[in-house]
Amino acid sequence: MPLAQRKLVIFDLNGTLLLRSPSRAGARQIYLRPYARSLVAYLTHPDVRNWLDCMVWSSAQPHNVSQMVDRVFGAGEGAGKGPLLRAVWARDTLGLSRAKFHQKTQTTKDLAKPWGFFAPTNDPTKSAFPTHGPETTLLVDDSPLKARLQPWNHLCVAEYDATSRIRDLDAQVPDSSTSASGAKSQKRKREPSEEEEEEEEEAAATSGEPYDQTLLAVVGVFSHIRSVANVAAWMRSRGLVAIMDGKESESTESEQSDDALPSDPAQWFTSPRLLAAWAERGRAALRELGIDAASAIE
């Protein structure tokens, strides 16, 4: 495929692809979001690598980023030298002052930086890198504020947090309660709110999927943008919601009123029907490549 037609996806880590346990005495645990293994299998498939470039950009500190990347993408990827990831960027690339570098502060990911990184150069180590820009890029991140400079290149996803993991573990082992650290206990660390229970029930009823299926939906979006000439324009024209255009007439009036499509397309993931539609597209993309769609809850 000509380089001009390649796409670039930039991944956040904590809250997007994984959950990192709170800082306590001892090592922090890293728990993968359901279907993370299937996502990586998709990204590493030769047919996908022919048209898709991948990198990681996290606001975590460099040594933590390296550990998380190796956990998700495989040993050695944390160095940012491939074979899959074109680059791995951490907190030291966000232009923070020395004081803010060591504080919890709001950060912004200006995509002009990676676009500049991938720009043509005389540097022989980058000679094979294609040019990327608004037409070719998606940032997969659970924080809208981090993508505020280029919102139409942002594929926002729901944060994967301790409550999300508890729901996934409970779906796997319905007769026992399990904490976010993976240890079984007699009582949940925190009971879900009534609103959270309703959202969980709606998602399960809509898709038949007991686990968080966000990353299946992400695969579905990736498979679609392969043929999209301008990613930012597609996002701005409500491309994420348009997948339902042919399905709205098939759904009942009750379904449409109970799960209205979001007026803000950036909040696409809040609609169980919309999330399920993209997840089904992701399952189809995986099947086509012979990849198993396995939740792989650990």
C-alpha positions, -999 to +999 in steps of 0.1 A: +000+000+000+014+035-008+028+053+022+004+081+017-025+058+025-011+045+058-028+054+091-014+061+125-029+051+159-015+065+191-024+047+223-027+059+258-020+033+285-035+035+320-073+037+318-073+029+281-055-004+275-050-014+311-056-007+348-026+000+370-031-007+407-027+021+432+007+028+446+013+007+477+042-010+494+056-034+467+052-035+430+021-021+413+001-046+394-009-042+358-043-057+346-051-057+309-084-045+296-105-074+282-096-082+246-062-065+248-045-096+236-068-098+206-062-061+198-024-067+198-028-098+177-047-076+152-021-049+152+008-073+146-010-092+118+010-088+086-021-076+067-026-048+092+010-038+095+009-031+058-013-001+063-012+008+101+016+025+121+014+024+159+029+043+188+023+049+225+020+083+242+015+082+279+016+109+306+032+084+330+069+086+339+093+068+315+102+038+337+065+031+343+056+035+307+082+009+297+068-016+321+032-011+309+041-012+272+060-045+277+030-059+296+005-050+268+026-053+236+053-078+245+088-078+259+111-053+243+084-030+229+089-006+259+121+006+243+102+021+214+123+005+188+098-020+175+090-044+160+055-031+164+056+003+180+072+031+160+078+051+191+070+051+229+067+085+245+063+092+282+058+122+305+091+137+295+077+145+260+048+167+272+068+199+278+062+201+315+082+222+339+104+203+364+079+209+392+049+198+372+067+167+360+066+153+395+031+165+403-004+154+392-014+180+367-036+182+336-016+174+305-022+179+268-011+157+239-005+180+209-006+158+179+016+183+160+045+167+179+041+131+166+032+145+131+066+164+132+083+132+144+070+113+114+077+141+089+102+135+061+138+141+073+174+135+064+178+113+095+184+078+080+167+062+111+134+078+100+137+075+063+110+047+061+085+066+082+055+079+063+041+114+067+011+116+091-013+143+099-050+150+107-061+129+077-044+097+090-043+098+128-064+085+157-054+091+193-070+064+215-073+079+250-099+080+278-093+117+285-110+143+263-090+171+278-057+156+267-069+157+231-084+192+233-061+206+205-072+181+179-106+167+191-115+153+157-085+130+158-095+116+192-111+082+196-123+087+232-130+055+252-145+049+286-120+048+314-111+013+325-109+016+363-112-006+394-150-007+392-148-019+355-124-046+365-146-058+393-176-061+369-154-081+345-142-104+373-177-109+386-189-118+351-162-144+349-168-158+384-204-149+393-205-168+426-176-150+442-167-114+448-132-102+437-113-071+444-097-050+417-063-065+427-076-099+416-078-113+451-111-130+461-129-116+491-162-120+509-173-085+501-169-061+472-145-033+478-173-009+466-208-017+456-217-003+421-242+025+421-277+020+407-267+040+376-237+018+370-258-014+374-283-001+349-255+007+324-240-028+328-274-044+323-281-024+292-248-032+277-252-070+284-288-070+271-278-052+239-247-072+230-249-104+249-213-096+260-207-098+298-172-082+296-161-047+287-160-048+249-143-014+243-112-028+226-133-050+203-150-018+192-116-001+188-106-029+164-138-023+145-131+014+141-095+007+130-107-018+103-131+009+091-107+039+089-084+019+066-106+030+037-113+065+051-095+092+031-096+118+059-099+106+095-105+140+111-132+148+085-149+114+091-149+119+128-163+155+125-191+143+102-202+119+130-187+088+113-187+069+146-225+073+149-232+067+112-227+030+117-262+029+131-278+046+100-288+012+085-298-002+119-321+025+133-350+014+111-345-022+125-346-012+161-379-008+180-392+025+192-386+014+228-349+005+221-343+039+204-358+058+233-340+037+260-306+041+242-307+074+223-275+079+202-253+106+218-256+141+204-218+145+209-201+119+187-171+120+210-193+102+236-201+073+212-191+048+238-219+058+262-245+042+239-246+004+245-261-002+210-234+019+193-206+003+213-220-032+204-222-023+167-186-013+166-176-044+187-194-066+162-174-049+134-143-057+154-152-093+158-157-096+121-123-080+114-107-105+138-125-135+122-114-124+087-077-125+099-082-158+118-077-141+152-096-154+182-117-127+200-108-138+236-115-116+266-085-132+284-095-118+319-066-124+342 
